[in-house]
Every structure is written in structure tokens, then in C-alpha cells.
Amino acid sequence: MGTTPRILAFAGSARSGSFNKRLVAIAAAGARAAGADVTLIDLRDYPLPLYDGDLEERDGLPAQARTLKDLFLANQGLLISAPEYNSSITPLLKNTIDWVSRLVTGEAPLNCFDGKVAALMSASPGALGGLRGLVHVRAILQNIRVLTIPEQIAVPNAAEAFAPDGSLKDAKQHAAIQGCGAALARMIAKLSS
Ligand SMILES: Cc1cc2nc3c(=O)[nH]c(=O)nc-3n(C[C@H](O)[C@H](O)[C@H](O)COP(=O)(O)O)c2cc1C
């Protein structure tokens, strides 16, 4: 018997009405249903300054970055719903990755990412659902040694896609997003068996 897959889930948006926060919550439920232990966080609760090397040299790693690093270290998987800004990654998600990637004395380089497995999704009011941004997020994660699973869903027309209870109105789409979370849980379980 393998151990329970541990997954950190979050959206690359701080916005209170964020479609991506709603989407990742659905995927997190799918991962839990598949047996994973999921920690769903809101990056709004981990405010970080824009990465600045002078600031880091003067003050070291911000306390919130250390907290996030510990959350990354405690989990084997990353479930990320990444909004698309101008065809790419949001500054919030990139800034989070940048701070978490910073080397702390005694730690191995990229230890918060190395060997992790990730599943990606996105939601956008536009017709492509944020698909173009996911290409960039996937490339960044790959370069910092994160294995991203092929399951990936972009939800277009997000302003009309969600029901008031946070579920997706389209039951098939809802199940597919849950399936993304479940696929991540299964992949982690396979890799750790
Ligand atoms: C600076 C900026 C750039 C954006 N660029 C895109 C884009 O390239 N493609 C797209 O589909 N939506 C784009 N959008 C719209 C976002 O998809 C929309 O704001 C979405 O609600 C953000 O995700 P959230 O709801 O999780 O906060 C952009 C929004 C902002 C603020």
C-alpha cells in the first residue's frame, strides 16, 4: 500500500470572485475523492512583495514566502488553476513561483519543485479559456523540474460557466475538472508505489 498523495491546490488569482479559484476547488474535490490529502490555499492569504533582489539581500526571504515554501515541501503534487493575462502567466503566479524558488542556506536548489507532479487548468471569460497561458505555465514548471501531467482543461466563457453554488453548469465539464484532480492523485500514487 502506498501513502496518501499530498497535494497543494491554488489559483493564480487573488480576486475574490476569481473563476480560477472556483475551478481549482472543483479539481481539489476530485483529488480528495480519489484519495488525496488536499490543502487548498488562497494566494490572497500569502501577500508577497514583487520579487526584488535588493529587498531579498536586505531582509531575506519574506515570512509568507517561507510559509509557502514549507507548504510546497510538505506536498508531492500541485493543482494549479492559472488565469491567462495577455496570453501568459499572471504576475501573481510567477511572483509566487519566483519567491518559492529562492535558495535558502542548507536547502538544495529548487527543492520546493524538484520531483513534484502538477496538474494545470484555467478559466477565462474569453473563448480560449486561458489555454495560451497554460503553455507558458507548463514550460516554466518543466524548467524547474516539475512533471506536469497531460490532463489539462481550459474553461472558456467562464462568466457564464459557473452555477451560484460554485459548480460548473455543464455536468460533463464539472466531471472533467474533477477528473483532472483525480488524475493527479492517481499519478502521484503510481509514482510513489
Ligand atoms: C491584465 C489582464 C490581461 C488579460 N489577458 C487575458 C488574455 O490574454 N486572455 C484571456 O482569456 N483573458 C485575459 N484576461 C481576462 C482574465 O481571463 C479575467 O480577468 C479572468 O477573470 C481572470 O481570472 P480570475 O477570474 O481567476 O481572476 C486578462 C485580464 C487582465 C486583468
The ligand as an SDF file (V2000), in Angstrom:
LIG
                    3D

 31 33  0  0  0  0  0  0  0  0999 V2000
   -4.0560   42.3050  -17.4170 C   0  0  0  0  0  0  0  0  0  0  0  0
   -5.0650   41.3220  -17.9130 C   0  0  0  0  0  0  0  0  0  0  0  0
   -4.8160   40.6370  -19.0720 C   0  0  0  0  0  0  0  0  0  0  0  0
   -5.7370   39.6720  -19.5340 C   0  0  0  0  0  0  0  0  0  0  0  0
   -5.4360   38.9480  -20.6350 N   0  0  0  0  0  0  0  0  0  0  0  0
   -6.2360   37.9150  -20.9950 C   0  0  0  0  0  0  0  0  0  0  0  0
   -5.8640   37.0460  -22.0550 C   0  0  0  0  0  0  0  0  0  0  0  0
   -4.8250   37.1700  -22.6730 O   0  0  0  0  0  0  0  0  0  0  0  0
   -6.6890   36.0180  -22.3320 N   0  0  0  0  0  0  0  0  0  0  0  0
   -7.8570   35.7980  -21.6550 C   0  0  0  0  0  0  0  0  0  0  0  0
   -8.5570   34.8440  -21.9520 O   0  0  0  0  0  0  0  0  0  0  0  0
   -8.2390   36.6210  -20.6510 N   0  0  0  0  0  0  0  0  0  0  0  0
   -7.4490   37.6690  -20.3050 C   0  0  0  0  0  0  0  0  0  0  0  0
   -7.8010   38.4810  -19.2660 N   0  0  0  0  0  0  0  0  0  0  0  0
   -9.0990   38.2910  -18.6050 C   0  0  0  0  0  0  0  0  0  0  0  0
   -8.9820   37.2630  -17.4950 C   0  0  0  0  0  0  0  0  0  0  0  0
   -9.1120   35.9790  -18.0590 O   0  0  0  0  0  0  0  0  0  0  0  0
  -10.0890   37.5280  -16.4870 C   0  0  0  0  0  0  0  0  0  0  0  0
   -9.8190   38.7430  -15.8110 O   0  0  0  0  0  0  0  0  0  0  0  0
  -10.2420   36.3820  -15.5150 C   0  0  0  0  0  0  0  0  0  0  0  0
  -11.4200   36.6120  -14.7690 O   0  0  0  0  0  0  0  0  0  0  0  0
   -9.0280   36.2490  -14.6010 C   0  0  0  0  0  0  0  0  0  0  0  0
   -9.1340   35.1060  -13.8100 O   0  0  0  0  0  0  0  0  0  0  0  0
   -9.8310   35.0930  -12.3690 P   0  0  0  0  0  0  0  0  0  0  0  0
  -11.3160   35.1990  -12.6230 O   0  0  0  0  0  0  0  0  0  0  0  0
   -9.4650   33.7820  -11.7950 O   0  0  0  0  0  0  0  0  0  0  0  0
   -9.3210   36.2670  -11.5720 O   0  0  0  0  0  0  0  0  0  0  0  0
   -6.9230   39.4510  -18.8110 C   0  0  0  0  0  0  0  0  0  0  0  0
   -7.1590   40.1760  -17.6370 C   0  0  0  0  0  0  0  0  0  0  0  0
   -6.2490   41.0700  -17.1790 C   0  0  0  0  0  0  0  0  0  0  0  0
   -6.5010   41.8130  -15.8850 C   0  0  0  0  0  0  0  0  0  0  0  0
  1  2  1  0
  2  3  1  0
  2 30  2  0
  3  4  2  0
  4  5  1  0
  4 28  1  0
  5  6  2  0
  6  7  1  0
  6 13  1  0
  7  8  2  0
  7  9  1  0
  9 10  1  0
 10 11  2  0
 10 12  1  0
 12 13  2  0
 13 14  1  0
 14 15  1  0
 14 28  1  0
 15 16  1  0
 16 17  1  0
 16 18  1  0
 18 19  1  0
 18 20  1  0
 20 21  1  0
 20 22  1  0
 22 23  1  0
 23 24  1  0
 24 25  2  0
 24 26  1  0
 24 27  1  0
 28 29  2  0
 29 30  1  0
 30 31  1  0
M  END
$$$$
